[in-house]
């Protein structure tokens, strides 16, 4: 009887080892497929766009001919838009997370709010575009301006930042907060000097993901009136604007093959801006990770 039990245990262990090996192979294949597709995409973009990439391309405005076209208006517009998006979304998102985790009473209503915020993170971007068109363009009468576009994109990524910030605040050990209270600190002093600094790495991780999504979005900005081609830079929050994804989208829709190469150069610039933005955020996050 004992030998039979040992044999059954051995068979179960062998089955688990075999299942682990199969899972490892499947996961490795899935990772390899993703990496291969990514490498092929990068190769295609680089081979098409490098030839058109130059200082003139970066500093030129859109033009009717591919050899004269540039992405300067879209580059500056994207930078201005991201500044607006980051300011509004991070401030409101972190404040919302702090209220829900530190101040709001634990009841069904706040649970309902939390669930709906998580659901909003999965809503298609086009819905936020319609929301921005209704509120910011028509109701608040901002028109088809940089401010309307920035606020719309801030709404788009706000749920992601709120959820990430909630998790970051929730992960701060309660012993640290209790020690702060024990030293005589008030609730706000504890939040400002203990909770927030300890939660910054997690908050910035969510912000990186959210802003990375925002800089590449096109559909909401088309709805709220971002121009496909513009020959001036925005000089105020209520100025006309364009962004890199919309310019790239416009170029890829043209029949001449040269425009595909122009769009490829634009994708390279967009990726460079995205990597630079993420690198800055990662450096800030790592600084606080070493501190806490």
BAVOSE-782984 format. One record per residue (C-alpha): x, y, z; residue in one letter. Coordinates in Angstrom, 2 decimals. Each point is the difference from the previous one (the first is absolute). Example, Ala and Ser with C-alpha at 12.3 -4.5 7.8 and 13.67 -1.06 7.14 Angstrom:
+---------+---------+---------+------+
|       X |       Y |       Z | code |
+---------+---------+---------+------+
|   12.30 |   -4.50 |    7.80 |    a |
|    1.37 |    3.44 |   -0.66 |    s |
+---------+---------+---------+------+
REM end
This chain:
+---------+---------+---------+------+
|       X |       Y |       Z | code |
+---------+---------+---------+------+
|    0.00 |    0.00 |    0.00 |    x |
|    2.83 |    2.37 |    0.87 |    x |
|    1.79 |   -0.85 |   -3.24 |    x |
|   -3.17 |    0.76 |   -1.98 |    x |
|   -0.29 |    3.43 |    1.64 |    x |
|    3.62 |    0.76 |   -0.74 |    x |
|   -0.53 |   -0.99 |   -3.61 |    x |
|   -3.06 |    2.27 |   -0.28 |    x |
|    1.92 |    2.91 |    1.52 |    x |
|    2.88 |   -0.64 |   -2.41 |    x |
|   -2.39 |   -0.04 |   -2.98 |    x |
|   -1.60 |    3.26 |    1.12 |    x |
|    3.39 |    1.63 |    0.40 |    x |
|    1.09 |   -1.19 |   -3.44 |    x |
|   -3.24 |    1.37 |   -1.45 |    x |
|    0.59 |    3.36 |    1.63 |    x |
|    3.58 |    0.13 |   -1.27 |    x |
|   -1.18 |   -0.84 |   -3.53 |    x |
|   -2.74 |    2.67 |    0.23 |    x |
|    2.57 |    2.57 |    1.16 |    x |
|    2.28 |   -0.87 |   -2.94 |    x |
|   -2.88 |    0.30 |   -2.47 |    x |
|   -1.05 |    3.34 |    1.52 |    x |
|    3.58 |    1.27 |   -0.19 |    x |
|    0.21 |   -0.94 |   -3.68 |    x |
|   -3.36 |    1.62 |   -0.79 |    x |
|    0.89 |    3.20 |    1.85 |    x |
|    3.40 |    0.08 |   -1.71 |    x |
|   -1.63 |   -0.38 |   -3.41 |    x |
|   -2.49 |    2.76 |    0.78 |    x |
|    2.83 |    2.31 |    1.06 |    x |
|    2.02 |   -0.90 |   -3.09 |    x |
|   -2.95 |    0.74 |   -2.32 |    x |
|   -0.50 |    3.41 |    1.62 |    x |
|    3.70 |    0.84 |   -0.23 |    x |
|    0.23 |   -1.13 |   -3.63 |    x |
|   -2.99 |    2.14 |   -1.00 |    x |
|    1.46 |    2.96 |    1.91 |    x |
|    3.39 |   -0.39 |   -1.70 |    x |
|   -1.64 |   -0.24 |   -3.43 |    x |
|   -2.03 |    3.15 |    0.68 |    x |
|    3.09 |    1.88 |    1.13 |    x |
|    1.93 |   -1.22 |   -3.03 |    x |
|   -2.72 |    1.11 |   -2.40 |    x |
|   -0.36 |    3.41 |    1.64 |    x |
|    3.75 |    0.59 |    0.07 |    x |
|    0.61 |   -1.10 |   -3.58 |    x |
|   -2.83 |    2.19 |   -1.26 |    x |
|    0.53 |    3.05 |    2.16 |    x |
|    3.73 |    0.45 |    0.50 |    x |
|    0.49 |    1.33 |   -3.51 |    x |
|   -2.41 |    2.89 |    0.63 |    x |
|    1.19 |    0.70 |    3.54 |    x |
|    1.97 |    3.25 |    0.17 |    x |
|    0.17 |    3.29 |    1.83 |    x |
|   -2.06 |    1.64 |   -2.75 |    x |
|   -2.67 |   -2.67 |    0.46 |    x |
|   -0.17 |    0.74 |    3.73 |    x |
|   -0.13 |    3.79 |   -0.49 |    x |
|   -2.30 |    0.18 |   -3.04 |    x |
|   -3.76 |    0.44 |    0.01 |    x |
|   -2.30 |   -2.26 |   -2.08 |    x |
|    0.28 |    0.50 |   -3.75 |    x |
|   -1.77 |   -1.31 |   -3.13 |    x |
|    3.16 |   -1.76 |   -1.17 |    x |
|    1.65 |   -2.84 |    1.95 |    x |
|    3.53 |    1.31 |   -0.38 |    x |
|   -1.05 |    3.30 |    1.66 |    x |
|   -2.29 |   -1.38 |    2.69 |    x |
|    0.96 |    0.18 |    3.67 |    x |
|   -1.38 |   -0.90 |    3.40 |    x |
|    0.90 |    3.14 |    1.95 |    x |
|   -3.62 |    1.07 |    0.64 |    x |
|   -0.97 |   -3.47 |    1.18 |    x |
|    3.09 |   -0.35 |    2.19 |    x |
|   -0.56 |    3.28 |    1.84 |    x |
|   -3.74 |   -0.64 |    0.18 |    x |
|    0.56 |   -3.43 |    1.55 |    x |
|    2.39 |    1.44 |    2.60 |    x |
|   -2.45 |    2.76 |    0.96 |    x |
|   -2.87 |   -2.49 |    0.10 |    x |
|    1.93 |   -2.41 |    2.25 |    x |
|    0.81 |    2.82 |    2.42 |    x |
|   -3.70 |    0.81 |    0.34 |    x |
|   -0.93 |   -3.67 |    0.29 |    x |
|    2.67 |   -0.74 |    2.61 |    x |
|   -0.86 |    3.01 |    2.17 |    x |
|   -3.74 |   -0.62 |    0.12 |    x |
|   -0.04 |   -3.80 |    0.04 |    x |
|    2.75 |   -0.53 |    2.59 |    x |
|   -1.24 |    2.68 |    2.41 |    x |
|   -3.65 |   -1.07 |   -0.22 |    x |
|    0.80 |   -3.71 |   -0.14 |    x |
|    2.31 |   -0.04 |    3.02 |    x |
|   -2.37 |    2.24 |    1.97 |    x |
|   -2.90 |   -2.33 |   -0.77 |    x |
|    2.01 |   -3.04 |    1.07 |    x |
|    1.04 |    1.67 |    3.27 |    x |
|   -3.59 |    0.93 |    0.78 |    x |
|   -1.33 |   -3.49 |   -0.72 |    x |
|    2.73 |   -1.74 |    1.99 |    x |
|    0.60 |    2.39 |    2.90 |    x |
|   -3.11 |    2.13 |    0.50 |    x |
|   -3.08 |   -1.60 |   -1.56 |    x |
|   -2.14 |   -2.19 |    2.30 |    x |
|    0.02 |   -3.72 |   -0.75 |    x |
|   -3.54 |   -0.62 |   -1.19 |    x |
|   -1.92 |   -1.22 |   -3.05 |    x |
|    0.02 |    3.40 |   -1.66 |    x |
|    3.80 |    0.30 |   -0.01 |    x |
|    0.24 |   -3.65 |   -1.13 |    x |
|   -2.34 |    0.92 |   -2.86 |    x |
|    2.27 |    2.91 |   -0.93 |    x |
|    3.10 |   -2.20 |    0.05 |    x |
|   -1.61 |   -2.65 |   -2.22 |    x |
|   -1.13 |    2.60 |   -2.53 |    x |
|    3.42 |    1.63 |   -0.12 |    x |
|    1.51 |   -3.40 |   -0.80 |    x |
|   -2.63 |   -0.53 |   -2.70 |    x |
|    0.73 |    3.40 |   -1.54 |    x |
|    3.60 |   -1.10 |   -0.62 |    x |
|   -1.34 |   -2.44 |   -2.61 |    x |
|   -2.36 |    2.37 |   -1.83 |    x |
|    0.94 |    0.54 |   -3.70 |    x |
|    1.81 |    3.26 |   -0.66 |    x |
|   -2.60 |    1.14 |   -2.52 |    x |
|   -2.53 |    0.29 |    2.86 |    x |
|    2.27 |    2.45 |    1.81 |    x |
|    0.31 |    1.93 |   -3.25 |    x |
|   -3.78 |    0.39 |   -0.15 |    x |
|   -0.03 |    0.99 |    3.68 |    x |
|    2.66 |    2.66 |   -0.63 |    x |
|   -1.90 |    1.28 |   -3.02 |    x |
|   -3.19 |    0.36 |    2.03 |    x |
|    1.48 |    1.61 |    3.11 |    x |
|    3.17 |    1.85 |   -0.94 |    x |
|   -0.74 |    1.01 |   -3.59 |    x |
|   -3.72 |    0.79 |    0.23 |    x |
|   -1.06 |    0.34 |    3.64 |    x |
|    3.04 |    1.93 |    1.28 |    x |
|    0.47 |    1.63 |   -3.40 |    x |
|    3.75 |   -0.67 |   -0.21 |    x |
|   -0.36 |   -0.79 |   -3.69 |    x |
|    2.36 |   -2.21 |   -1.97 |    x |
|    3.04 |    1.12 |    1.95 |    x |
|    3.06 |   -1.36 |    1.76 |    x |
|   -1.70 |    0.28 |    3.40 |    x |
|   -3.01 |   -2.06 |   -1.12 |    x |
|    2.29 |   -2.68 |   -1.42 |    x |
|    2.17 |   -0.09 |    3.12 |    x |
|   -2.96 |   -0.30 |    2.36 |    x |
|   -1.55 |   -2.72 |   -2.13 |    x |
|    3.20 |   -2.04 |    0.05 |    x |
|    0.31 |    0.62 |    3.75 |    x |
|   -3.45 |   -1.56 |    0.47 |    x |
|    1.10 |   -2.94 |   -2.13 |    x |
|    2.96 |   -0.95 |    2.20 |    x |
|   -1.43 |    1.19 |    3.33 |    x |
|   -1.49 |   -3.40 |    1.02 |    x |
|    3.35 |   -1.73 |   -0.60 |    x |
|    1.83 |    2.49 |    2.20 |    x |
|   -2.66 |   -0.18 |    2.72 |    x |
|    0.13 |   -3.81 |    0.16 |    x |
|    3.81 |   -0.10 |   -0.05 |    x |
|    0.21 |    2.70 |    2.67 |    x |
|   -2.50 |   -1.83 |    2.20 |    x |
|    2.09 |   -3.16 |   -0.17 |    x |
|    3.18 |    1.96 |    0.75 |    x |
|   -1.55 |    1.75 |    3.02 |    x |
|   -1.52 |   -3.26 |    1.21 |    x |
|    3.40 |   -1.73 |   -0.16 |    x |
|    1.59 |    2.41 |    2.51 |    x |
|    0.44 |   -2.01 |    3.26 |    x |
|   -2.40 |    1.06 |    2.72 |    x |
|    2.84 |   -0.15 |    2.52 |    x |
|    1.66 |    2.99 |   -1.68 |    x |
|   -3.17 |    2.07 |    0.26 |    x |
|   -0.59 |   -1.06 |    3.61 |    x |
|    3.56 |    1.01 |    0.88 |    x |
|   -0.65 |    3.42 |   -1.53 |    x |
|   -3.18 |    0.41 |    2.03 |    x |
|    1.86 |   -1.15 |    3.08 |    x |
|    2.52 |    2.80 |   -0.53 |    x |
|   -2.84 |    2.53 |    0.12 |    x |
|   -0.44 |    0.62 |   -3.75 |    x |
|   -3.45 |    0.91 |   -1.28 |    x |
|   -1.77 |   -2.03 |   -2.69 |    x |
|    0.98 |    2.38 |   -2.79 |    x |
|    3.60 |    0.20 |    1.23 |    x |
|    0.15 |   -3.79 |   -0.05 |    x |
|   -1.41 |   -0.11 |   -3.53 |    x |
|    2.28 |    2.74 |   -1.32 |    x |
|    3.23 |   -1.08 |    1.68 |    x |
|   -0.37 |   -3.79 |    0.31 |    x |
|   -2.70 |   -1.48 |   -2.23 |    x |
|    0.57 |    2.01 |   -3.18 |    x |
|    3.81 |   -0.34 |   -0.12 |    x |
|   -0.28 |   -3.76 |    0.61 |    x |
|   -2.72 |   -0.35 |   -2.66 |    x |
|    1.70 |    2.09 |   -2.69 |    x |
|    1.65 |   -2.97 |   -1.79 |    x |
|   -3.37 |   -1.72 |   -0.46 |    x |
|   -1.73 |    3.25 |   -0.95 |    x |
|    2.62 |    0.80 |   -2.61 |    x |
|   -0.23 |   -3.50 |   -1.43 |    x |
|   -3.72 |    0.52 |   -0.61 |    x |
|    0.63 |    3.47 |   -1.39 |    x |
|    2.62 |   -1.35 |   -2.43 |    x |
|   -2.43 |   -2.59 |   -1.34 |    x |
|   -2.82 |    2.53 |   -0.25 |    x |
|    2.03 |    2.75 |   -1.71 |    x |
|    1.46 |   -2.55 |   -2.40 |    x |
|   -3.53 |   -0.83 |   -1.05 |    x |
|   -1.00 |    3.64 |   -0.28 |    x |
|    2.86 |    1.11 |   -2.25 |    x |
|   -0.94 |   -2.56 |   -2.64 |    x |
|   -3.78 |    0.49 |   -0.03 |    x |
|   -1.66 |    1.40 |   -3.10 |    x |
|   -3.75 |   -0.61 |    0.06 |    x |
|   -0.95 |    2.29 |    2.95 |    x |
|    2.09 |    2.87 |   -1.40 |    x |
|   -1.61 |   -0.27 |   -3.42 |    x |
|   -3.41 |    0.37 |    1.65 |    x |
|    1.02 |    3.05 |    2.05 |    x |
|    1.47 |    1.72 |   -3.04 |    x |
|    3.75 |   -0.55 |   -0.22 |    x |
|    1.10 |    1.17 |   -3.44 |    x |
|    1.45 |   -2.43 |   -2.53 |    x |
|    2.32 |    2.74 |   -1.27 |    x |
|    0.85 |    3.33 |    1.60 |    x |
|    2.67 |    2.55 |   -0.86 |    x |
|    0.29 |    1.86 |    3.31 |    x |
|    0.89 |   -0.98 |    3.54 |    x |
|   -2.55 |    0.32 |    2.82 |    x |
|    0.64 |    3.25 |    1.86 |    x |
|   -2.63 |   -0.50 |    2.71 |    x |
|   -2.23 |   -2.62 |    1.54 |    x |
|   -2.81 |    1.07 |   -2.32 |    x |
|    2.01 |   -0.27 |   -3.22 |    x |
|   -0.37 |   -2.50 |   -2.82 |    x |
|    2.40 |   -2.94 |    0.10 |    x |
|    0.99 |   -3.34 |   -1.43 |    x |
|    1.89 |   -2.99 |    1.39 |    x |
|    2.40 |   -2.56 |   -1.43 |    x |
|   -2.42 |   -2.98 |   -0.19 |    x |
|   -2.49 |    2.01 |   -2.05 |    x |
|    2.67 |    1.21 |   -2.41 |    x |
|    1.30 |   -3.57 |   -0.37 |    x |
|   -3.54 |   -1.28 |   -0.53 |    x |
|   -0.57 |    2.64 |   -2.66 |    x |
|    3.21 |   -0.90 |   -1.84 |    x |
|   -0.70 |   -3.75 |    0.00 |    x |
|   -3.35 |    0.64 |   -1.67 |    x |
|    1.57 |    1.59 |   -3.08 |    x |
|    0.48 |   -2.22 |   -3.08 |    x |
|    3.57 |    0.98 |   -0.95 |    x |
|    2.65 |   -2.38 |    1.32 |    x |
|    2.25 |    2.86 |    1.15 |    x |
|   -2.54 |    1.01 |    2.63 |    x |
|    0.42 |   -3.40 |    1.67 |    x |
|    3.69 |    0.83 |    0.49 |    x |
|   -0.91 |    3.41 |    1.41 |    x |
|   -2.39 |   -1.72 |    2.42 |    x |
|    2.77 |   -2.45 |    0.97 |    x |
|    2.27 |    2.90 |    0.94 |    x |
|   -2.83 |    1.44 |    2.08 |    x |
|   -0.43 |   -3.31 |    1.84 |    x |
|    3.72 |    0.05 |    0.86 |    x |
|   -0.36 |    3.51 |    1.47 |    x |
|   -3.11 |   -1.06 |    1.93 |    x |
|    1.81 |   -3.02 |    1.46 |    x |
|    2.99 |    2.17 |    0.95 |    x |
|   -2.23 |    2.47 |    1.87 |    x |
|   -1.80 |   -2.88 |    1.71 |    x |
|    3.28 |   -1.61 |    1.11 |    x |
|    1.36 |    3.32 |    1.25 |    x |
|   -3.16 |    0.70 |    1.98 |    x |
|    0.00 |   -3.48 |    1.51 |    x |
|    3.71 |    0.19 |    0.82 |    x |
|   -0.47 |    3.19 |    2.00 |    x |
|   -2.88 |   -1.55 |    1.95 |    x |
|    2.00 |   -3.19 |    0.65 |    x |
|    2.97 |    2.00 |    1.31 |    x |
|   -2.30 |    1.83 |    2.43 |    x |
|   -1.60 |   -3.27 |    1.07 |    x |
|    3.35 |   -1.71 |    0.58 |    x |
|    1.20 |    2.94 |    2.09 |    x |
|   -2.89 |   -0.42 |    2.42 |    x |
|    0.30 |   -3.80 |   -0.03 |    x |
|    3.53 |    0.32 |    1.34 |    x |
|   -1.16 |    2.46 |    2.63 |    x |
|   -2.87 |   -2.05 |    1.35 |    x |
+---------+---------+---------+------+
REM end
